Amino acid sequence: MKVIICGAGQVGWQIARHLSGEKNDVTVVDNNPDLVARAMETLDVQGVTGFASYPDVLERAGARDADMIVAATYSDEVNMVTCQVAHSIFNIPRKIARLRAQSYLDAIYSDLYRREHLPIDVVISPEREVALAVLRRLAAPTAFDAELFFGGKATLLGIQIEEDCPVVNTPLRQLSDLFSTLKTIVVGVRR
């Protein structure tokens, strides 16, 4: 898959690292030549120096035959315009934008990102994800991992049980009886 990552800061660099590690054809775009050079030296990526929202810069990055663009610059507005240019001029099928400002993330404005308005397929907010991860940890402080599913209606918890825990060696089918007030299902055990 041919991917353009706009923004070579921490978020863009991590995305480029993961995607290039999966053998995707990745090009990094940033207006800071040092960040582009760092990405090209440390990752298996191509680099283009320039402003991500400029059509000629995206053209040099290979937008005409790109499968996906990830706009992860420090500016929400640049990320939104980049996705619009990627859609309107280059018809890139998949457009992902990093947005930080709460105004843009508010659910009541989600129609803004529809194809006929501002064509962004996926909005990512690392800051919001970190905040949600902290809240999940606070809700289950003894868990080493917590993930929400079905809009928060189900939670998968990773819990380590010590050898002296009273439930050790209790058959899984009996755990529900022991903790009748908890609506839980054990989905896996790692020994």
Summary of the structure (lengths in Angstrom):
residues: 191
radius of gyration: 21.6
end to end distance: 38.0
largest distance: 65.4
contacts: 530
relative contact order: 0.10
helix: 41%
strand: 21%
